[in-house]
Amino acid sequence: MNWDTVQGNWKQMKGKAKQQWGKLTNDDLDVIAGKRDELSGRLQKAYGYTREKAEKEIDTFCANCGDGETSA
């Protein structure tokens, strides 16, 4: 799944993002609103990631979002 798909379905993806990155608050997820650069910045702040690490995490998240499209 590419980021455009994640962005377009952000309301549905917020739950998966919360599972992936539990340190992000609901307020963080609302502010992110599907914006990749905002997610990257929030991951860097919450987890102390480098920009590169945050981007790799997001890429992995995108790749796994398409797997098993069952409701959690």
N, CA, C and O atoms as CSV, one atom per row, in Angstrom:
chain,resi,resn,atom,element,x,y,z
A,1,MET,N,N,0.855,-1.171,0.000
A,1,MET,CA,C,0.000,0.000,0.000
A,1,MET,C,C,0.897,1.228,0.000
A,1,MET,O,O,1.900,1.277,0.713
A,2,ASN,N,N,0.533,2.210,-0.798
A,2,ASN,CA,C,1.351,3.416,-0.834
A,2,ASN,C,C,0.780,4.474,0.119
A,2,ASN,O,O,-0.332,4.344,0.632
A,3,TRP,N,N,1.569,5.510,0.334
A,3,TRP,CA,C,1.159,6.512,1.314
A,3,TRP,C,C,-0.110,7.245,0.892
A,3,TRP,O,O,-0.908,7.629,1.747
A,4,ASP,N,N,-0.310,7.445,-0.403
A,4,ASP,CA,C,-1.531,8.121,-0.856
A,4,ASP,C,C,-2.776,7.371,-0.401
A,4,ASP,O,O,-3.779,7.983,-0.036
A,5,THR,N,N,-2.706,6.047,-0.424
A,5,THR,CA,C,-3.826,5.226,0.032
A,5,THR,C,C,-4.006,5.368,1.538
A,5,THR,O,O,-5.128,5.504,2.026
A,6,VAL,N,N,-2.898,5.335,2.271
A,6,VAL,CA,C,-2.962,5.521,3.722
A,6,VAL,C,C,-3.566,6.880,4.039
A,6,VAL,O,O,-4.449,6.994,4.889
A,7,GLN,N,N,-3.085,7.908,3.352
A,7,GLN,CA,C,-3.574,9.268,3.591
A,7,GLN,C,C,-5.067,9.367,3.309
A,7,GLN,O,O,-5.809,9.980,4.077
A,8,GLY,N,N,-5.506,8.766,2.213
A,8,GLY,CA,C,-6.908,8.824,1.845
A,8,GLY,C,C,-7.823,8.078,2.802
A,8,GLY,O,O,-9.013,8.376,2.901
A,9,ASN,N,N,-7.257,7.108,3.505
A,9,ASN,CA,C,-8.029,6.301,4.449
A,9,ASN,C,C,-7.561,6.524,5.886
A,9,ASN,O,O,-7.625,5.610,6.709
A,10,TRP,N,N,-7.093,7.725,6.187
A,10,TRP,CA,C,-6.461,7.973,7.480
A,10,TRP,C,C,-7.374,7.640,8.655
A,10,TRP,O,O,-6.911,7.105,9.662
A,11,LYS,N,N,-8.655,7.947,8.541
A,11,LYS,CA,C,-9.557,7.656,9.662
A,11,LYS,C,C,-9.539,6.169,10.001
A,11,LYS,O,O,-9.575,5.801,11.175
A,12,GLN,N,N,-9.485,5.318,8.986
A,12,GLN,CA,C,-9.418,3.882,9.224
A,12,GLN,C,C,-8.010,3.450,9.658
A,12,GLN,O,O,-7.856,2.494,10.417
A,13,MET,N,N,-7.003,4.151,9.178
A,13,MET,CA,C,-5.615,3.786,9.467
A,13,MET,C,C,-5.160,4.231,10.855
A,13,MET,O,O,-4.171,3.714,11.375
A,14,LYS,N,N,-5.867,5.178,11.457
A,14,LYS,CA,C,-5.456,5.682,12.771
A,14,LYS,C,C,-5.344,4.564,13.795
A,14,LYS,O,O,-4.421,4.564,14.610
A,15,GLY,N,N,-6.262,3.619,13.765
A,15,GLY,CA,C,-6.204,2.504,14.712
A,15,GLY,C,C,-4.961,1.661,14.523
A,15,GLY,O,O,-4.322,1.256,15.494
A,16,LYS,N,N,-4.618,1.396,13.267
A,16,LYS,CA,C,-3.405,0.627,12.983
A,16,LYS,C,C,-2.159,1.401,13.393
A,16,LYS,O,O,-1.202,0.826,13.911
A,17,ALA,N,N,-2.180,2.706,13.158
A,17,ALA,CA,C,-1.043,3.536,13.553
A,17,ALA,C,C,-0.895,3.534,15.076
A,17,ALA,O,O,0.220,3.479,15.595
A,18,LYS,N,N,-2.011,3.593,15.782
A,18,LYS,CA,C,-1.978,3.582,17.252
A,18,LYS,C,C,-1.407,2.262,17.769
A,18,LYS,O,O,-0.655,2.241,18.744
A,19,GLN,N,N,-1.775,1.152,17.101
A,19,GLN,CA,C,-1.218,-0.149,17.483
A,19,GLN,C,C,0.283,-0.194,17.221
A,19,GLN,O,O,1.047,-0.714,18.034
A,20,GLN,N,N,0.696,0.348,16.093
A,20,GLN,CA,C,2.106,0.333,15.705
A,20,GLN,C,C,2.948,1.219,16.613
A,20,GLN,O,O,4.038,0.836,17.036
A,21,TRP,N,N,2.432,2.399,16.905
A,21,TRP,CA,C,3.188,3.392,17.666
A,21,TRP,C,C,2.352,3.860,18.857
A,21,TRP,O,O,1.729,4.921,18.805
A,22,GLY,N,N,2.342,3.082,19.908
A,22,GLY,CA,C,1.517,3.338,21.082
A,22,GLY,C,C,1.825,4.640,21.807
A,22,GLY,O,O,0.985,5.144,22.553
A,23,LYS,N,N,3.008,5.186,21.600
A,23,LYS,CA,C,3.349,6.447,22.259
A,23,LYS,C,C,2.645,7.644,21.635
A,23,LYS,O,O,2.584,8.715,22.238
A,24,LEU,N,N,2.115,7.468,20.432
A,24,LEU,CA,C,1.387,8.569,19.796
A,24,LEU,C,C,-0.004,8.663,20.411
A,24,LEU,O,O,-0.705,7.660,20.541
A,25,THR,N,N,-0.386,9.853,20.781
A,25,THR,CA,C,-1.694,10.066,21.391
A,25,THR,C,C,-2.758,10.221,20.304
A,25,THR,O,O,-2.443,10.388,19.126
A,26,ASN,N,N,-4.004,10.163,20.718
A,26,ASN,CA,C,-5.093,10.419,19.766
A,26,ASN,C,C,-4.986,11.829,19.199
A,26,ASN,O,O,-5.290,12.057,18.028
A,27,ASP,N,N,-4.555,12.771,20.027
A,27,ASP,CA,C,-4.349,14.138,19.548
A,27,ASP,C,C,-3.258,14.176,18.477
A,27,ASP,O,O,-3.399,14.862,17.465
A,28,ASP,N,N,-2.160,13.429,18.708
A,28,ASP,CA,C,-1.102,13.340,17.695
A,28,ASP,C,C,-1.673,12.823,16.382
A,28,ASP,O,O,-1.414,13.383,15.317
A,29,LEU,N,N,-2.447,11.757,16.468
A,29,LEU,CA,C,-3.002,11.139,15.264
A,29,LEU,C,C,-3.961,12.068,14.545
A,29,LEU,O,O,-4.030,12.064,13.316
A,30,ASP,N,N,-4.701,12.866,15.304
A,30,ASP,CA,C,-5.604,13.845,14.687
A,30,ASP,C,C,-4.814,14.934,13.968
A,30,ASP,O,O,-5.188,15.352,12.873
A,31,VAL,N,N,-3.724,15.394,14.579
A,31,VAL,CA,C,-2.900,16.434,13.974
A,31,VAL,C,C,-2.193,15.889,12.724
A,31,VAL,O,O,-2.064,16.595,11.724
A,32,ILE,N,N,-1.742,14.643,12.788
A,32,ILE,CA,C,-1.066,14.022,11.646
A,32,ILE,C,C,-1.987,14.005,10.436
A,32,ILE,O,O,-1.570,14.349,9.330
A,33,ALA,N,N,-3.230,13.609,10.641
A,33,ALA,CA,C,-4.276,13.657,9.607
A,33,ALA,C,C,-3.812,13.115,8.257
A,33,ALA,O,O,-4.197,13.633,7.208
A,34,GLY,N,N,-2.987,12.076,8.286
A,34,GLY,CA,C,-2.543,11.461,7.044
A,34,GLY,C,C,-1.339,12.114,6.394
A,34,GLY,O,O,-0.938,11.718,5.300
A,35,LYS,N,N,-0.754,13.113,7.053
A,35,LYS,CA,C,0.416,13.800,6.497
A,35,LYS,C,C,1.683,13.050,6.893
A,35,LYS,O,O,2.040,12.989,8.070
A,36,ARG,N,N,2.346,12.490,5.910
A,36,ARG,CA,C,3.535,11.665,6.160
A,36,ARG,C,C,4.629,12.439,6.904
A,36,ARG,O,O,5.227,11.915,7.843
A,37,ASP,N,N,4.889,13.673,6.490
A,37,ASP,CA,C,5.948,14.445,7.142
A,37,ASP,C,C,5.609,14.740,8.596
A,37,ASP,O,O,6.497,14.791,9.447
A,38,GLU,N,N,4.330,14.935,8.878
A,38,GLU,CA,C,3.898,15.167,10.256
A,38,GLU,C,C,4.080,13.899,11.086
A,38,GLU,O,O,4.532,13.966,12.229
A,39,LEU,N,N,3.731,12.747,10.518
A,39,LEU,CA,C,3.932,11.471,11.209
A,39,LEU,C,C,5.412,11.251,11.487
A,39,LEU,O,O,5.788,10.842,12.585
A,40,SER,N,N,6.240,11.519,10.505
A,40,SER,CA,C,7.679,11.356,10.681
A,40,SER,C,C,8.195,12.215,11.841
A,40,SER,O,O,8.956,11.739,12.684
A,41,GLY,N,N,7.782,13.456,11.875
A,41,GLY,CA,C,8.204,14.352,12.953
A,41,GLY,C,C,7.720,13.894,14.316
A,41,GLY,O,O,8.457,13.965,15.299
A,42,ARG,N,N,6.478,13.422,14.377
A,42,ARG,CA,C,5.934,12.952,15.654
A,42,ARG,C,C,6.661,11.698,16.122
A,42,ARG,O,O,6.889,11.533,17.321
A,43,LEU,N,N,7.032,10.805,15.195
A,43,LEU,CA,C,7.789,9.611,15.563
A,43,LEU,C,C,9.180,9.982,16.072
A,43,LEU,O,O,9.680,9.397,17.033
A,44,GLN,N,N,9.788,10.952,15.421
A,44,GLN,CA,C,11.109,11.395,15.869
A,44,GLN,C,C,11.041,11.940,17.288
A,44,GLN,O,O,11.910,11.661,18.115
A,45,LYS,N,N,10.007,12.714,17.561
A,45,LYS,CA,C,9.861,13.320,18.886
A,45,LYS,C,C,9.515,12.271,19.948
A,45,LYS,O,O,10.117,12.250,21.021
A,46,ALA,N,N,8.547,11.406,19.646
A,46,ALA,CA,C,8.065,10.444,20.640
A,46,ALA,C,C,9.055,9.319,20.914
A,46,ALA,O,O,9.182,8.860,22.049
A,47,TYR,N,N,9.751,8.878,19.879
A,47,TYR,CA,C,10.621,7.710,20.010
A,47,TYR,C,C,12.106,8.032,19.919
A,47,TYR,O,O,12.937,7.150,20.130
A,48,GLY,N,N,12.453,9.266,19.613
A,48,GLY,CA,C,13.855,9.635,19.482
A,48,GLY,C,C,14.490,9.076,18.217
A,48,GLY,O,O,15.709,8.914,18.150
A,49,TYR,N,N,13.669,8.780,17.214
A,49,TYR,CA,C,14.174,8.255,15.949
A,49,TYR,C,C,14.901,9.342,15.171
A,49,TYR,O,O,14.614,10.531,15.302
A,50,THR,N,N,15.848,8.895,14.360
A,50,THR,CA,C,16.398,9.784,13.343
A,50,THR,C,C,15.347,9.904,12.242
A,50,THR,O,O,14.394,9.126,12.193
A,51,ARG,N,N,15.526,10.871,11.375
A,51,ARG,CA,C,14.578,11.011,10.263
A,51,ARG,C,C,14.560,9.739,9.408
A,51,ARG,O,O,13.501,9.279,8.981
A,52,GLU,N,N,15.742,9.186,9.169
A,52,GLU,CA,C,15.850,7.982,8.351
A,52,GLU,C,C,15.109,6.811,8.998
A,52,GLU,O,O,14.401,6.071,8.314
A,53,LYS,N,N,15.267,6.644,10.298
A,53,LYS,CA,C,14.587,5.568,11.020
A,53,LYS,C,C,13.072,5.772,10.968
A,53,LYS,O,O,12.328,4.814,10.755
A,54,ALA,N,N,12.619,6.985,11.157
A,54,ALA,CA,C,11.186,7.275,11.101
A,54,ALA,C,C,10.634,6.941,9.719
A,54,ALA,O,O,9.558,6.353,9.608
A,55,GLU,N,N,11.358,7.311,8.671
A,55,GLU,CA,C,10.906,7.028,7.309
A,55,GLU,C,C,10.849,5.530,7.046
A,55,GLU,O,O,9.925,5.054,6.387
A,56,LYS,N,N,11.828,4.777,7.556
A,56,LYS,CA,C,11.806,3.315,7.393
A,56,LYS,C,C,10.616,2.713,8.125
A,56,LYS,O,O,9.970,1.798,7.613
A,57,GLU,N,N,10.321,3.218,9.317
A,57,GLU,CA,C,9.161,2.746,10.076
A,57,GLU,C,C,7.869,2.996,9.294
A,57,GLU,O,O,6.993,2.133,9.240
A,58,ILE,N,N,7.760,4.173,8.696
A,58,ILE,CA,C,6.564,4.517,7.925
A,58,ILE,C,C,6.464,3.629,6.691
A,58,ILE,O,O,5.376,3.169,6.345
A,59,ASP,N,N,7.591,3.386,6.025
A,59,ASP,CA,C,7.581,2.501,4.852
A,59,ASP,C,C,7.106,1.105,5.234
A,59,ASP,O,O,6.316,0.497,4.512
A,60,THR,N,N,7.585,0.598,6.365
A,60,THR,CA,C,7.163,-0.716,6.839
A,60,THR,C,C,5.679,-0.711,7.173
A,60,THR,O,O,4.963,-1.659,6.851
A,61,PHE,N,N,5.220,0.345,7.809
A,61,PHE,CA,C,3.806,0.490,8.132
A,61,PHE,C,C,2.965,0.443,6.863
A,61,PHE,O,O,1.953,-0.257,6.816
A,62,CYS,N,N,3.371,1.175,5.843
A,62,CYS,CA,C,2.639,1.193,4.570
A,62,CYS,C,C,2.604,-0.192,3.942
A,62,CYS,O,O,1.565,-0.637,3.453
A,63,ALA,N,N,3.733,-0.861,3.961
A,63,ALA,CA,C,3.822,-2.187,3.355
A,63,ALA,C,C,2.912,-3.179,4.077
A,63,ALA,O,O,2.314,-4.049,3.443
A,64,ASN,N,N,2.809,-3.052,5.391
A,64,ASN,CA,C,2.010,-3.998,6.180
A,64,ASN,C,C,0.535,-3.653,6.246
A,64,ASN,O,O,-0.277,-4.496,6.630
A,65,CYS,N,N,0.173,-2.443,5.884
A,65,CYS,CA,C,-1.242,-2.038,5.962
A,65,CYS,C,C,-2.122,-2.820,5.002
A,65,CYS,O,O,-3.303,-3.032,5.279
A,66,GLY,N,N,-1.578,-3.240,3.908
A,66,GLY,CA,C,-2.348,-3.991,2.940
A,66,GLY,C,C,-2.500,-5.455,3.311
A,66,GLY,O,O,-3.324,-6.151,2.718
A,67,ASP,N,N,-1.727,-5.942,4.276
A,67,ASP,CA,C,-1.767,-7.345,4.669
A,67,ASP,C,C,-2.962,-7.633,5.547
A,67,ASP,O,O,-3.234,-6.903,6.500
A,68,GLY,N,N,-3.668,-8.685,5.231
A,68,GLY,CA,C,-4.768,-9.137,6.079
A,68,GLY,C,C,-5.770,-8.059,6.361
A,68,GLY,O,O,-5.883,-7.616,7.504
A,69,GLU,N,N,-6.482,-7.628,5.395
A,69,GLU,CA,C,-7.441,-6.535,5.536
A,69,GLU,C,C,-8.635,-6.893,6.417
A,69,GLU,O,O,-9.775,-6.572,6.079
A,70,THR,N,N,-8.385,-7.541,7.517
A,70,THR,CA,C,-9.464,-7.864,8.448
A,70,THR,C,C,-9.528,-6.804,9.517
A,70,THR,O,O,-8.526,-6.162,9.832
A,71,SER,N,N,-10.695,-6.621,10.069
A,71,SER,CA,C,-10.856,-5.623,11.120
A,71,SER,C,C,-10.235,-6.114,12.401
A,71,SER,O,O,-10.353,-7.288,12.749
A,72,ALA,N,N,-9.583,-5.228,13.096
A,72,ALA,CA,C,-8.973,-5.586,14.374
A,72,ALA,C,C,-9.912,-5.268,15.498
A,72,ALA,O,O,-9.582,-5.496,16.662
